[in-house]
Amino acid sequence: MHFSSIISSLFHNEISRDLTITSNNGFHLRPVAKFVSSAKTFSSEIQISFNGKRVNAKAVNSILGLSLEQDDTFTLICKGKDSKKALDELSTTFNTLMQDDVQIDIIEKESSSYRSPTIPAEIISSGIAIAKVYHHKEIEKITHSTLSFDEAFSKSSDELEDLYKSNIEKSNSDIYLAQKELLSSLKDEAHDVKSLQENIEHASKQLLGTKLEAKISDYKDILSRVKKHLGVQKESLFPNEEFILLADDLLPSQIENLSKSLVQGVILKSTSLNSHTSILLRSLGITSLIANTDNIEEGTLVILDAHAAVVVLNPSKEELEKANKRQVTDKKLQTLQSKKRFEKAITSKGKPIKVLANVTDLNSANIAKEEGAEGIGLLRTEFLFKEEKPSYEMQVKAYGEIFDVYDEITVRTLDVGGDKALPYIKLIQEENPFLGIRGVRLLNTHPDIIEEQLHAIFTASKGKTIKVMFPMVSSVEEFVEAKNFSKNVAKKYNIDISNILFGIMIEVPSVLFLLESFNKIVDFYSIGTNDLTQYLFAIERTHTTLKTNDLSPAVFDAIKLISNKTTKPLSICGELAANKDAIPTLLEIGIDTLSVSAKNIPQTKEIIRNV
């Protein structure tokens, strides 16, 4: 053995840590791609071990081949000069990815009363579509190409980068970046189209029968892109009349051309609700279902009812009339919500309700503004800089750009801990992190980071009224300490903060019994129903089997108690604020300010108008 290798093995032993998949989507392409991107920044050898198999953690294809699903535990192994840093930061990155990997909402099915034959289905994208079915057909076009395999590979990578950049303001942009990372991981193992195809077939077989099976379409999509640049291109054929497309599955790259056709709806046989194809269909608003369509002949007239989750075969005249009326109603409602999204939300009794937005960055703030937000009810600052620690100057710029968009803004100070992690904030390992160092308690462990954040917020405000909200406050003393800390920061940097209001997020039950004391010292309150519900029921909100009842009387009684006892402005910023079944009760209790995600603003306003 070479002397340097001996020294390396002596001083750079392997270190490892077990990590568990908490997302019900499994460790799928998008989070894997982000994890690999972070792993590549370290010089150490990084591997993942699962079920006796070790793979390179810097290759997307290798990790996907493990088919890691929810509740699987793997071992992250690092060896090298920066192994300790790599293990800590990649563990944090992984936990953040699990936290950010939002479960696909299961759309509630409506009851149906069709007498014609129906096929049960799952809803990808809701709506009603009426047309004759058309089976998906492709033709293969051969053109002359002078590109080498490596050049075609590079062209495909550039193409995915361009798609990412052109879609960066949309929620589906990560799909293209993930495919680019997957493409890169296949490059080392392929020297021509034949070997690439063989590798993709092998990788696809490993995913068969697992929750990640839907990601096989991403492999096929990548192969299709490379082949296209080598002169072999498959082209979908669509009719020149309105149609409902039937297909086993579609590649993500085929959806763009489909959206330019006269398609009214899509029925897929073998995809999943969280496949990239499904995500793109939802983002484009194409009414879509998953159903077994083996027995539907081409040209059959159907109603694609993506409210009741059924395909209606050869519907009667009455059923067609009813479906047409529902189409018109859906369109009117969407138009009404969109048209009135900039108008105030006033109840039928004449009470105005303010609808604000929960945002994470400038992009989401602009989107919320376009959807009709009247201000920011919650700026989640921990999502602004998720990868690396920002400088003071970077923070001032980021906050300033967001503050310029709205007149009313509530900024939550860093809320990490529990299921929220940032790679540059090292927290001690705790048996129950949800009951440990979280939110405002960072003042005890990382005062320098909170000081820099407050300094940046105060500077960026430029005299504008800004609400600064401290999360996870459980006692009067904690708030007093946080406010005094803020005053000392302002004094240290000679900043006038007479324009700054200080408040708390109500999410710890102890606060409910201290409201008389809090009324004397806070400027405002916001109820964080997600965590409040978690602590009321003593059920961790990321728990894989136990679930809380967000509509429990206990939750509404707690909110009513808060509303009755508080004497300062009060809002709700949790998911309950956008729940159509909860809004009437919240307004009845006396809540007059709701803060919701951008996509829910038009609908929330319309629900309020009908209360």
N, C-alpha and C positions, 0 to 999 in steps of 0.2 A: 504493500500500500504506500502511496506517495506520502511524504512527511506532512504536507499541507492538509491532506485528507484525514490523517490521524489527528492532527490538531483540531480540525473542524469537528470530527466526531466526538472529541473529548469535551470541547467547549460549547458545542451547539447541539445538545441532546434534544430529542423530540419532546415536545410538550403538547398536551391535548386537552380537549374539553368536550363534554357531551352536550349536544344541542337537540331540542325536540321541535318537530314541525307542529305548530299550533294552528296554522291556517287550514280551513276545511278544503281549500283548493289544492293542498299539497305544495311541494316545492317545485313550482312550475316554471316555465320558460322566462317570464319577465323578472321575477325576483332572483332566479338563478343567474340571469345575465348581469344584473346589478351586483350580485355577490361576486361573480367572477371578475367584473370590472374593478372592484375594490381589491380583490386578491392579487391582481396583476401589479398593484402598486408596491408590493412587498418583494424583497429579493429572496426571502426564505422559500424553501420548498413547502408547498401547502397541499395537503391531501384530505380527502374525506373517506372515512371507513364506515361501511354499513353491511351487515350480514356477511362478514368475512371477506368483503371485497374492498380494495383500496383504489381510489381514482384520483386523478389530478384535479384539484379544486380551482385551477386556472383555465379549465376547459368546460364550456357549457355542455357540450355533447356528453362528456364523461359523467357529469353530475346528473343530467337528465336520465342517463342509462340506469341509475340506481332506483328510479321510480319511487322517490320518497313521497309518502302520503301522510295525511294528518295522523298525529300521535307517534309516528316513527321517530326514533332517536338515533342520530348518527354521531360519530366522533370526528371532530375537526382536529387535524394534526399539523403542527408547524415545526419546521426545523431549519435553523439558519441564524444569521446575525440579528435579524429583527423579529425573531419568532415570538417573543413575549408581546411586543407591540402588535404584531399581526394577529395573534390569538385573541387579544383583548378587543381590538378594533373590529375584526371580522365577526366576533361573537356579538358585539353591539350592533353591527350592520345587519347581521342575520335577524336579531330580535326586532329591529326596526322594520325590516322587510316583512316579517310575520305580522307585525302590528298594522302595517300599512296595507296589507293584502286584503282588501275589503271583500267580504262575501257577496256574491251576486244575489240581489234581492229576488226572492221567489214571488212572482206576481200572483196575487190572490185571484183564484178562478171564480168567475161568476157562474151561477146556475144556468142551465140551458133547458129549453123546452122544444127542441127540434123533433119532428116526427120522421123526417127523412133519415136515411142511414148516416151515422157519424163515426169518425175515427178519433179516439182520445189522443191528446197531445200534451206537450209541455210548451209553455209560452216563452219565446225568446224576446219578442218585441210586440207589445200589445197593439190592438187595432182590429179593424174589420177589412177584409179584402174579398172581392167578388170577381171571378174571372174563370176562364177555362184553363186547365192545367197544361203545362208544357214541360216535357222531360228534358233535363239538361243535356245538351249535345256539344261536342267539341270537334274541331278539325285541326289537323296538324299541318302547319305551314313550314316549308323548308326554304330558307333563303341563304345566299352566299355570305359567309362571314370570314374575315381575315384575322379575327382575334385568336390568340392562343388561349389555352385553358386558364393560365394565370391571369391574363388580361380580362377574360370573361368573369373570372372570380372577382377581380378588382372592380370591374364595372358594376357587378351586382351589389358589392359592398357600398359603392358610391351612391347607387340608386336608393338603397335602403336609408342611407344617411340623408339624402335629399328628401325622401318621404317623411322622415322623422322631423326635419326642419320645417317642412311645409305644413305639418300637422301639429306643430309644437303647442299650439293653443287649444288643442283638442285632447280629450281624455285618452284617445287611442294611440297617441304618438309613441308611447313606450313599446308598442308592438313591433315597430320597425327597428328600433334600437336593439330590442331583444333578438330579433331575427338576424341582425347584423353581427351580433356577438356569437350567435349560434353558427353562422356561416364561417366566422373566423376560426372557431374551434374545430371545424371540419377540414380546414385548409391543410394542416400538417399531415393528415392521414390520406389525402387524395392528390393524385398527380394527373388525373384525367377524368372525363365524365364517367367512364365505366367504374372506376374505383370510388368516385364520389357517390354514385348510385348504389353501389354495393354497401358502402358505409351507412348510407341513409336507410337502406332496407334493413340492415342489421340493427341500427338504432331504433327504428320503428317497431321491430319485432319485440324489443325489450319493453316497449310501452304498452303493447297489446294487453288488454285485460286489466289495466291499472287505471287510476283516476286521471292519469296524464295522457291517456290514449288520444284525447282530442288534439294534443300537440303534434301528432303525426302530420297533420296538415301543414304545420310550419316547416317541417323537413321537406315535404313535397313542394311547397312554395319556393323554398330556396333552390331546390334542384331545377324547378321550372325557370327561375330567373337566370341561372347560369346557362342552361340550355338555350334560352332565348338569345343570349348574347353570342352564342355559338351557331346561331342560324336555325335552331329548331324551336318553333313556338306553337303552343296550343292556343286556339282561339275559340271562345264560347260563341255559340250561335243563338240569337234571340229573335223571336218573331216581331213583325212590324205592327202588332196589335197588343192590347192589354192582355197580360197573362199572369198566372201564378206558377212560379218555377218549382219543380220537383227535382230533388237531387239527393244522392246519398250524402254528400258533403260538398262544400265549396272551399277553395283555397282563399285565404285572405286577399291575395292579389286579384282575384276574380270579382270581388265585391264592387270595386270602383267602376268597372265596366258595366256591371249589372245595374248599378244605380243610375246610369245614363240611359238605360233602356225603358220600356213601357211596363216594367214589372210592377205588379200590384201587391204581391206577397211572395213569401218563400216558405217552402216546407222541406226540411232536411231530415234525413233518416238517421244518420249516425254522426252527430256532433254532440257537444255538451253546452250547457248554458254559459260556461266560462271559457269556451274556446275563443280564439281570436276572431274567427268568422262570426260568432254570435255577438261579440263585442262590437264589431264593425257594423253589423246589421242594426243593432240597437242605436248606435251613434248616428246612423243615417235615417233612422225612423222608419225602416222597412218592416211592415207587419210580417212576423215570422213565427213558425212553430217547429217543434221536433215531433215527428210522427212516423209510423210505419206506413209507407205509401206504396207497398209492393203491388197492391191490387187496384190501384187507380190508373185507369187507361188515359192516354193522352187525349186531350180534347174534352174531358169530362168537366162539366160546370160544377164549381164548388164554392162554398162560402168558407173562407178561412177566418174563423172566429177566434181571435187571439185575446178575447175577454173571457169566454167560456172554455177556452183550450180544447176546441174540437174542429175537425174538418168535416163539413157537411156535404155529402155527395148528392148530386142531382136534386138540389133544394126545390121545394114547391114555390109557386108564385107568391103565396103569403109569406113564406120564409125569406124570399128575396126582397120583398117589400119591407119587411121588418129589419133586415140587415142593411138595406139602403138607408132607412131612417136612422139607424144607429151610426152609420158612417157620417151622415149629415150632422147628427148631434155631436159626435166626436170632433168633427172638423170645426163646428161652431164654437165648441168649448175651447179647443186649442186656440182658435182665432181670437176668441173673447179674452182668454187669459193672456195671450200675447199682446193684444191690442191695449188691454187695460193694465198691463204690468207696470207702467209708469205712474198710474193713478194711485191715490191714497186708498188704503183698505179701510172701509167704513162699514160697520155692522148694519144690519137691517134696522136696528134701533138708533142709528146715528152716532155710534161711538167709534172714533178713529182708533185704529190699531197700527202701531208702527211695525214694519217688517224690515229687519236688518239682515245682514249676511254674515255667515261664518266663512272666513277666507284664510288662505295660507301664504299668499304671495301677491305680487302685483298683477300677474296674469289672472288669478282667480278673482281678485278685486275688480278688475275691468269687466270680466264676464258677469259678475254679480250686478255691476252697475247696468249693464246692458239688459239684464233680466228684470230690472226694476227695484233693486235694493235702495233703501233710503239712507243707508249708512252701514258701518261695520259694527256688528254686535260682538264679534269675537275674531280678533286677529291672532291666529295660532303661531306665535313667533318661533316655536321649536321646529316648525316645518320650513322656515325660510332658509336655513342653512343646515341641511341634514348631513352633508358629507364632511365638511371641514370647518374648523373654528373660524368665524368671520372676524375681521379686524373691526375696530371702532368705525373707521371710515366706510367700510362696506355696509355696516349696519345703518349708519346715518343715511347713506344713499338709498338703501332698500326701504327703510321706514318712510323717508321723505317722499319717495315716489308714490307710496300707498296713501300717505296723508294728503297728497294733492288731489286724490280722486274723490274724496268725500269730505263733508263737513262734520259728520258725527262718526267718531271712531273710538272703539274700545280695544285696547292692546292688553293681551294677557302676557305676563312675564313668563319666562321659560317654564314649561310644565313637563319635566322629564322625570323618569322613575316609573315604577309599576310596569306597564307594558310599553312605555315610551322610552326610547333610548337615543342618545346621540354619541357618535364615536369619539368625540373630543371631551366628553364629560364622563370621567371615571367615577362610578358609584360602587360602593362596597357590595359584595354579594350578600343578599339578604334572603332568609327563609321565606318571608312573605313581603316582597317589594311593594305591594299595593298598600301595605300598612307601615311603610318605612320612609326613606328619603324620597319625597315627592314634592313637586310644586314649590311653594314658598319655603319649604324646609331646606332648599338648596342654599339659602342664606347661611346656614350653619356649616355647610361643607364646601361651597364654591362662591363665597362672597365676591371674589374678583370678577367672575363671569356676570353675576347679576349687576354689579356696579357698572361694568362696561355697557351692558344692555340699557340700563336706566339712563346713563350718560348719553347714549346714542338717541334714545327716544326723546329725551328732553331737548337735545340739540335739533333734532329733525322736526320737532313740533313747531318751531319758529313762531311761538306765541299763539298758535291755534289751540283751542280747547281739546285736550286729549284725555280720555279716561284710561288710567292704568289699573289693571285688575290683577290681584294676587290670587293664584289658585291654591287649593288644598289648605286653606286657613281653617283651623279647628278651635282657635281660642282668641280672645280679645288681645292677649299679650302678643301673639304672633303677628297680628295686623299692626299693632302699635310699633313693634320692632321693625317691621317692613317699611312702614311709613317714615319712621325716624331715620332709617337707613337711606331712604330716598331723599330726604331733606339734606342729609349729610353729603350725599353725592352731588346734589345741586349746589350746596355751599362750597364744596371742594373745587368745583369747576366754574364757580361764579355764574350760575344760570338761574334766572328768574323762573320759578315754576308755579306762579300764581294761576297760570292757565291749565294746570294739571289737576285732574280730579282722581281720587284714590278710592278704590272699592274692592270688593271680594267676590269670588265665585262661591256660591253656596253649594257645597257637595259633600260636606262632612256633617252627619246628623247632629253633632254637639252644638253646631251653630244655631240650630233651631231653638235651643233653650237659652241662647245668649243674645237674642236679637235686640232686646231693650238696651243693652250696653253697646252693641254695635251701631245702633241708630244714632248714638251720640258722636261717633267718630268716623263713620264711613260716608262717602258721597253718593254711592250707588251700590246695587247688588245685581248679580246675574246668577240664575239657578242653572247649575250644570247637572241636568237630570240623568245623564249616563252614569256618572260616578255616584250621585246621590242614591239612585236606585240600587246600584251595586252594594253600597254600604248599608242601606236599609234592609236588604234581604240577606246580607252576608254571603253573597254569591259573586265570585270574581267574574267580571263581564267577558273575559276571554275563556272561561271554562268551557270545555268541549262537550260536556253532557248536561250540566245544570244550567237552567235558563231562568232569568227573572221575568216577571210579568210587568211590562212597562205601563200597562193600563190598570194596574191594581188600585183599588180604593186607597190603599196605604200611601201610594205615591201622590195621588191627588189630595189626600188629607194633609200630607206634609207640605205640599205647595200652598194649600189653602191657609195653613198655619203661618207660613212665611208671609203670604200676601196680607194677612190680617195684622201681623205684628210689625212689619217693616214700615218705616215712615220716609224712606228715601226711594228714588226711582228703582224699579225692579223689572228685570227682563228674564227670559228663558232662552238658553242657547243650546240645549241638548237636542237629541233627535226627536224627543217628544214634541218639540215646538212645530215640527212639520207633519206630525201624525194627524191625518184627517179625522180619525176617531177621537183624538184627544183635544183638538183645537176648540171645539164648542165648550167643553168642560173648563179648559184653561181660561177662556174669556169670561165664563160665568163666575169663576173664582175671583176674577178681577185683574188678570194679567193683561197689560196693554202694549207690551213690546215682545215680539218674537224674533229670534235670530236663527236663520235656517241656511242650508246650502243653496248655492245659486240656482240650481235646476228646480228647486222647490218653491222659489219665490212667487212666480205667477199663479201656481196652483194654491199656495197658502193664502194669497190675497183674495182669490176668488172664493175660497172656503169661508174666509172671514166675512165677506160681503153677504153670504147666505146664512149667517148665524143671526 
